[in-house]
Amino acid sequence: MQRVRAAIGGLVVFVAIFGGYVVVRTLTRLLYAIVWFTETVATFAFALVVGYLAYRIFWGVSDDPRRH
């Protein structure tokens, strides 16, 4: 009976170590993907704003309704 309990205890330690490694690796990759996606969206939004401002400046388009 003690051998069975020792074997189960060893198996539990193995699963805890290996499972912990897998969980940490999965969470790390998930966070990396979230950061990458957020960075991509932020860069796209920044480029869109800069492009819009360049359009407004270079082509001299005005929002002033009196100028139409």
MDTraj code that builds the backbone (N, CA, C; nanometers):
import mdtraj as md
import numpy as np

residues = "MET GLN ARG VAL ARG ALA ALA ILE GLY GLY LEU VAL VAL PHE VAL ALA ILE PHE GLY GLY TYR VAL VAL VAL ARG THR LEU THR ARG LEU LEU TYR ALA ILE VAL TRP PHE THR GLU THR VAL ALA THR PHE ALA PHE ALA LEU VAL VAL GLY TYR LEU ALA TYR ARG ILE PHE TRP GLY VAL SER ASP ASP PRO ARG ARG HIS".split()
xyz = np.array([
    [0.0826, -0.1197, 0.0000],
    [0.0000, 0.0000, 0.0000],
    [0.0866, 0.1254, 0.0000],
    [0.1978, 0.1217, 0.0728],
    [0.2842, 0.2397, 0.0774],
    [0.3499, 0.2648, -0.0584],
    [0.3793, 0.1556, -0.1312],
    [0.4382, 0.1733, -0.2639],
    [0.3396, 0.2395, -0.3589],
    [0.2145, 0.2017, -0.3461],
    [0.1118, 0.2615, -0.4321],
    [0.0975, 0.4093, -0.3990],
    [0.0931, 0.4422, -0.2712],
    [0.0822, 0.5826, -0.2313],
    [0.2054, 0.6620, -0.2760],
    [0.3240, 0.6016, -0.2658],
    [0.4460, 0.6687, -0.3100],
    [0.4434, 0.6891, -0.4612],
    [0.3953, 0.5890, -0.5344],
    [0.3859, 0.6006, -0.6800],
    [0.2868, 0.7103, -0.7190],
    [0.1748, 0.7145, -0.6499],
    [0.0744, 0.8187, -0.6767],
    [0.1322, 0.9562, -0.6422],
    [0.2041, 0.9647, -0.5312],
    [0.2670, 1.0911, -0.4927],
    [0.3693, 1.1366, -0.5968],
    [0.4496, 1.0436, -0.6465],
    [0.5465, 1.0764, -0.7514],
    [0.4777, 1.1212, -0.8791],
    [0.3682, 1.0557, -0.9125],
    [0.2919, 1.0933, -1.0314],
    [0.2316, 1.2328, -1.0151],
    [0.1832, 1.2625, -0.8958],
    [0.1265, 1.3951, -0.8695],
    [0.2341, 1.5029, -0.8833],
    [0.3533, 1.4776, -0.8322],
    [0.4622, 1.5740, -0.8444],
    [0.4995, 1.5929, -0.9911],
    [0.5085, 1.4831, -1.0658],
    [0.5399, 1.4913, -1.2079],
    [0.4356, 1.5749, -1.2828],
    [0.3082, 1.5476, -1.2583],
    [0.2008, 1.6210, -1.3261],
    [0.2040, 1.7684, -1.2854],
    [0.2318, 1.7968, -1.1590],
    [0.2360, 1.9358, -1.1132],
    [0.3499, 2.0121, -1.1811],
    [0.4665, 1.9499, -1.1900],
    [0.5805, 2.0180, -1.2527],
    [0.5567, 2.0341, -1.4020],
    [0.5223, 1.9257, -1.4703],
    [0.5022, 1.9327, -1.6150],
    [0.3807, 2.0183, -1.6491],
    [0.2724, 2.0021, -1.5754],
    [0.1523, 2.0821, -1.5991],
    [0.1774, 2.2291, -1.5723],
    [0.2538, 2.2581, -1.4678],
    [0.2882, 2.3974, -1.4392],
    [0.3695, 2.4586, -1.5523],
    [0.4621, 2.3817, -1.6059],
    [0.5419, 2.4284, -1.7197],
    [0.4524, 2.4571, -1.8397],
    [0.3596, 2.3674, -1.8673],
    [0.2693, 2.3854, -1.9813],
    [0.1790, 2.5065, -1.9597],
    [0.1286, 2.5240, -1.8387],
    [0.0412, 2.6379, -1.8098],
    [0.1175, 2.7691, -1.8239],
    [0.2376, 2.7767, -1.7696],
    [0.3175, 2.8988, -1.7792],
    [0.3504, 2.9284, -1.9251],
    [0.3870, 2.8279, -1.9998],
    [0.4195, 2.8472, -2.1419],
    [0.2972, 2.8931, -2.2205],
    [0.1820, 2.8343, -2.1922],
    [0.0590, 2.8729, -2.2610],
    [0.0202, 3.0160, -2.2267],
    [0.0253, 3.0525, -2.0998],
    [-0.0086, 3.1893, -2.0599],
    [0.0883, 3.2903, -2.1191],
    [0.2168, 3.2555, -2.1243],
    [0.3159, 3.3452, -2.1823],
    [0.2867, 3.3698, -2.3298],
    [0.2560, 3.2637, -2.4026],
    [0.2245, 3.2800, -2.5451],
    [0.0943, 3.3562, -2.5651],
    [-0.0028, 3.3341, -2.4784],
    [-0.1293, 3.4068, -2.4885],
    [-0.1065, 3.5562, -2.4655],
    [-0.0309, 3.5898, -2.3621],
    [-0.0020, 3.7309, -2.3347],
    [0.0784, 3.7936, -2.4481],
    [0.1728, 3.7187, -2.5049],
    [0.2506, 3.7692, -2.6175],
    [0.1589, 3.7991, -2.7360],
    [0.0636, 3.7104, -2.7631],
    [-0.0294, 3.7316, -2.8733],
    [-0.1185, 3.8527, -2.8477],
    [-0.1627, 3.8704, -2.7244],
    [-0.2469, 3.9859, -2.6905],
    [-0.1681, 4.1157, -2.7092],
    [-0.0436, 4.1174, -2.6616],
    [0.0398, 4.2372, -2.6753],
    [0.0667, 4.2654, -2.8230],
    [0.0974, 4.1629, -2.9006],
    [0.1241, 4.1810, -3.0431],
    [0.0009, 4.2366, -3.1147],
    [-0.1165, 4.1826, -3.0850],
    [-0.2397, 4.2293, -3.1489],
    [-0.2684, 4.3746, -3.1105],
    [-0.2532, 4.4075, -2.9825],
    [-0.2764, 4.5438, -2.9360],
    [-0.1786, 4.6410, -3.0017],
    [-0.0543, 4.6012, -3.0123],
    [0.0456, 4.6853, -3.0776],
    [0.0114, 4.7065, -3.2253],
    [-0.0361, 4.6027, -3.2912],
    [-0.0740, 4.6140, -3.4317],
    [-0.1913, 4.7096, -3.4489],
    [-0.2916, 4.6982, -3.3642],
    [-0.4082, 4.7868, -3.3724],
    [-0.3667, 4.9312, -3.3437],
    [-0.2822, 4.9513, -3.2438],
    [-0.2375, 5.0863, -3.2093],
    [-0.1559, 5.1475, -3.3232],
    [-0.0695, 5.0699, -3.3850],
    [0.0093, 5.1199, -3.4975],
    [-0.0805, 5.1555, -3.6151],
    [-0.1804, 5.0716, -3.6420],
    [-0.2755, 5.0997, -3.7498],
    [-0.3516, 5.2295, -3.7217],
    [-0.3981, 5.2463, -3.5987],
    [-0.4724, 5.3675, -3.5634],
    [-0.3830, 5.4913, -3.5744],
    [-0.2601, 5.4805, -3.5286],
    [-0.1670, 5.5929, -3.5383],
    [-0.1411, 5.6298, -3.6844],
    [-0.1182, 5.5291, -3.7691],
    [-0.0951, 5.5552, -3.9113],
    [-0.2184, 5.6174, -3.9755],
    [-0.3356, 5.5736, -3.9338],
    [-0.4594, 5.6302, -3.9878],
    [-0.4733, 5.7777, -3.9501],
    [-0.4447, 5.8122, -3.8263],
    [-0.4538, 5.9517, -3.7817],
    [-0.3506, 6.0377, -3.8541],
    [-0.2275, 5.9894, -3.8632],
    [-0.1229, 6.0663, -3.9313],
    [-0.1576, 6.0820, -4.0790],
    [-0.2090, 5.9773, -4.1417],
    [-0.2496, 5.9871, -4.2815],
    [-0.3625, 6.0860, -4.3009],
    [-0.4575, 6.0863, -4.2122],
    [-0.5684, 6.1811, -4.2207],
    [-0.5181, 6.3247, -4.2044],
    [-0.4301, 6.3457, -4.1071],
    [-0.3742, 6.4799, -4.0876],
    [-0.2935, 6.5247, -4.2090],
    [-0.2171, 6.4334, -4.2668],
    [-0.1410, 6.4683, -4.3869],
    [-0.2357, 6.5044, -4.5007],
    [-0.3410, 6.4307, -4.5163],
    [-0.4409, 6.4616, -4.6194],
    [-0.4982, 6.6012, -4.5976],
    [-0.5335, 6.6323, -4.4733],
    [-0.5934, 6.7626, -4.4425],
    [-0.4936, 6.8765, -4.4656],
    [-0.3679, 6.8537, -4.4315],
    [-0.2673, 6.9588, -4.4439],
    [-0.2266, 6.9777, -4.5902],
    [-0.1935, 6.8700, -4.6592],
    [-0.1402, 6.8806, -4.7949],
    [-0.2447, 6.9259, -4.8965],
    [-0.3688, 6.8829, -4.8787],
    [-0.4713, 6.9195, -4.9752],
    [-0.5553, 7.0380, -4.9295],
    [-0.5291, 7.0894, -4.8125],
    [-0.5940, 7.2106, -4.7649],
    [-0.7444, 7.2004, -4.7537],
    [-0.7965, 7.0864, -4.7198],
    [-0.9402, 7.0677, -4.7056],
    [-0.9807, 7.1215, -4.5697],
    [-1.0910, 7.1935, -4.5655],
    [-1.1363, 7.2563, -4.4413],
    [-1.2699, 7.1978, -4.3988],
    [-1.2912, 7.1901, -4.2690],
    [-1.4201, 7.1484, -4.2148],
    [-1.5146, 7.2666, -4.1983],
    [-1.4663, 7.3842, -4.2241],
    [-1.5468, 7.5038, -4.2041],
    [-1.6600, 7.5060, -4.3065],
    [-1.7876, 7.4974, -4.2613],
    [-1.8987, 7.4921, -4.3563],
    [-1.9148, 7.6216, -4.4369],
    [-1.8591, 7.7297, -4.3887],
    [-1.8706, 7.8574, -4.4643],
    [-1.7804, 7.8580, -4.5878],
    [-1.6848, 7.7674, -4.5940],
    [-1.5911, 7.7671, -4.7060],
    [-1.6402, 7.6836, -4.8227],
    [-1.7537, 7.6137, -4.8089],
    [-1.8036, 7.5267, -4.9170],
    [-1.8955, 7.6025, -5.0078],
])
top = md.Topology()
chain = top.add_chain()
for i, resn in enumerate(residues, 1):
    res = top.add_residue(resn, chain, resSeq=i)
    for name in ("N", "CA", "C"):
        top.add_atom(name, md.element.get_by_symbol(name[0]), res)
traj = md.Trajectory(xyz[None], top)
